[in-house]
Amino acid sequence: MAITQRERAKSDRRSALLREASRLFAERGFASVTLEDIGAACGVSGPAVYRHFASKQALLGAILVEVSVRLRDGGVGVVDAAPDPASALDDLIRFHVAFALDDADVIRVQDRDLASLAETDRHRVRRLQREYVEVWVGVLRGIHPSRSDADLRVRAHAVFGLINSTPHSVRGLRAAPGESQVRATLEQLAGAALRA
């Protein structure tokens, strides 16, 4: 069934609201942003935001749940497409570095405003994140078969910390060619850490 023009416009508006909310929450913090601010950033009134989200908290939930689903599903897809654990690890690292550079606002929102989520959304985000970690642990098991899963989880979390610190440390390097240099550095460091 084909998507109608109205459905496409609604989907585009929802995406714009999510993007602008992420940007504003990252800049000012969840508590300092109103639905009117988000609507204005998208060229609509604050009350029009309610056509897409029941509340500001629901909007925050959509941002963090959707990115968590995208990471988990993307990680699974990367691993499924790889011919062996070494290739899967390289591809997972590239995938996560791209996420950190492309979705820096979402990482800042997650770091600062996770506690502002509704309890059900917070539990869902945490479950999805654990599932994403287990994707990495499965790949790392093929690289380090003698190590425990607990050790492999520590390695995965340590590398997430390295990569996810990017939004806080490389703002001045986002423009090319700085970004490609940052990307290459992060990939090299993460690969070295996970293979050590």
ABEGO torsion letter per residue (X at the ends): XBBBAAAAAAAAAAAAAAAAAAAAAAAAEAAABBAAAAAAAAGBBAAAAAAABABAAAAAAAAAAAAAAAAAAAAAAAAAABABAAAAAAAAAAAAAAAAAAAAAAAAAAAAAAAABBAAAAAAAAAAAAAAAAAAAAAAAAABAABBAAAAAAAAAAAAAAAAAAAAAAAAAABOAAAAAAAAAAAAAAAAAAAX
